[in-house]
Every structure is written in structure tokens, then in C-alpha cells.
């Protein structure tokens, strides 16, 4: 009996996922995210290239700034996830 329920659940979830994937809203959001990732990657690559042309001191400064930026970005993402979890727990209790 459990297997039947599991297969029905998987079939239902796959239909929902396929419907969302075929929707123009999901595709549009995916292309916007892809564009943002490409733009950020291009900018960081160009900044590293320019810093490398200016010598080891500029490259070291770029690396320090890059690490600080990544650490604060990950911290902000962690706080956002914690806020979403706590708000959903408070909402459904």
C-alpha cells in the first residue's frame, strides 16, 4: 500500500514540476537569474584581471576585498534563511 501512495505522490509532484517548467514565468525567472550570474562572473573576472595587471599588491588587496565580500554575502544569505525558517515556524504554529 505504501508503494502505491509513493508512486502517486511522485507522479503528482512530477506533473506539478513539469507544469511549472513549461510556464513562461518560470522560464523568464530562470533566464533573468542566468543573466545575473553571467554578469557577476564577467565583472569579477574583469576586476581580477585588472588587479593582476597592477601587480602583486593590488592583487592581494583584491583578494582580501573579495573574501570579505563573499563572507558578508554568505552571512546575509544565512540570516535570510534563518529568518524564513523562523517566520514559517511562527506562521504555522
N, C-alpha and C positions, 0 to 999 in steps of 0.2 A: 504494500500500500504506500509505503514511503517513497518508493521509486516512482510511482505514478505521479505523486504530488511534486516530486523534484523535477521530473520531466515537464510537467505542466507549468511549473514556475519558470523553468529555463526557457520554455517556448514563449511564455508571456513576456519575459524580460527581453528576449531577442527581438520580438515583434516591436516592442516599445523602442528599443535601441535603433532598429532599422528605420522606424518611422522618424525618429529624431535625426538620424543621419541623413535621410533623404530630404529633410526640411531645409528650406533656404536660410532660416535663421541660424541653424547650427553650422551650416557651411560658411555663411558670412562671418560668424564669430571665429571660426577656425582660420579663415583667410586673414582676418584682422590680427589674430594672435601670431600667425606665421609672419606677417609683415612686421610686426613689432619685434619679434625675435631676430629677424634678419637685420633690421635697422640697428638694434642694440649691438649685435655681433659685429656689424660693419664699423660702427663708431668705436667700439672698444679695440678692435683690430687696428684701425687707423691711429688711435691715440697711442697704442703700444708701439706702432711703427715710428711715429714721430718722436716719441720719447727715446727710442733706441738710437735714432739718428743724432740726438743731442748728447749722447754719452752715457757712461755708467751711473753718474749721479742722478741724472734725470730719469733714467730707467728705474733706479732704486726708489726714487720719490713716487714714480707712477705705480710701482708695485705696492708700496705702503698705502697709498691712497686707494688703490684697487681693493686691497684686503680690508681696509676699514669700511669701504662702501659695501662690499659683499657681506661683511659681518653685520652691519646695521640692516641690510636688506633681509638677511635671514632672521634676524631678531624681530623685525617688523612682521615678517610672514608668520613666525611662531606666535607672536602676540595676536595676530589676526585669527589664526586657527583656534587658539585658546579662547578668544572672545566668541567665536562662532559656536564652539562646543558648549561654553557656559551659558550662552543665551538660548541655545536649543534645549539644554537641560532644564533651565528655568521656565522655558515656554511650555514644555511638555509635562512638567510635574504638577 
